[in-house]
């Protein structure tokens, strides 16, 4: 009868934990340079970030409750009573400073939880790669079939696509807006592809999302290549936001036009809105945001303040340890001077 196999580890330095070890001895003298070093690095970085973000120009216009051009009723009430109606309104505003190029146009939404687990999962990534199937992913339910036809693109994210149409006028002249170049290149080139063949023909056996008013091949009639799953408005929307208050890139100002080569000039502007997207039901708001960028991106005060706060905390901790080191230096030296890595714990 064979003896049972022993579970005893092999008699090696590694498995028997006989390898030499080193453990740092943290004293006030050792820790002080670390805290002062972090403070010396973080505070200037934070000040630099604040300087850069303060150089970003930004204008925000809330149009949630704009009044219909045909009546004295707000567009929010009109589409709230009839979801299939469109409402048109105008909101004039003034830019008091010239916005230097490049200027971007965003739409902002508040109280909108795109980070909800079921919402984030409600999509079919294989479908978005152009691999159409008669049976969409079960994650898309209940937005997977419409009139017994599979929906493309399916899921709650695509179904809730932002549908307001925003146009900008400067002194009664339309500001040229670019609908392309707003999505991440990695998304447009890798994650989203149209099925082979003509787009309209490829989607003939599929239904549009329930809340869409346009077919997927009609999202951009001026630029046929910006339709289907490769439509950049759709791609931008499908990248869900982490926080309930967010903005998404809507258009780029075309600075190749002579009047806007130097950016957006000061003066009177008008925002023309085709109001389709409801937000009143969940207590949200909608806004237009005009902004340019700096080396670090858009306007964001949080990162600069975070670096400064962490740097100041580290400086105060370093100062505390300096006081401790000066006050208790003799006794600490006496205790630590006899301790070596090989000193016994007994």
Secondary structure, DSSP 8 states (H G I E B T S, - for coil): ----------SSTTTTT-S--------HHHHHHHHHHHHHHHHHHHHHHHHHHHTS-EEEEE-TT-BBTTSSSBHHHHHHH-TT--EEEEEEEEE-S-B-SS-EEEEEE-S--TT-HHHHH---HHHHTT---SS--GGGTTSSEETTEEBSS-SHHHHT----EEEEEETTEE--EE-SS-S-HHIIIII----SS-HHHHTTTSB--TT-SS-GGGS-TT-GGG-GGG-HHHHHHHS--SSSSEEEEEEEE-TTSGGGTTSB-SEEEEEEEEE----GGGT--EEEEEE--BTTBS--HHHHHHHHHHHHHHHHHHHHHHHHHHHHHHHHHHHHTT--TT----
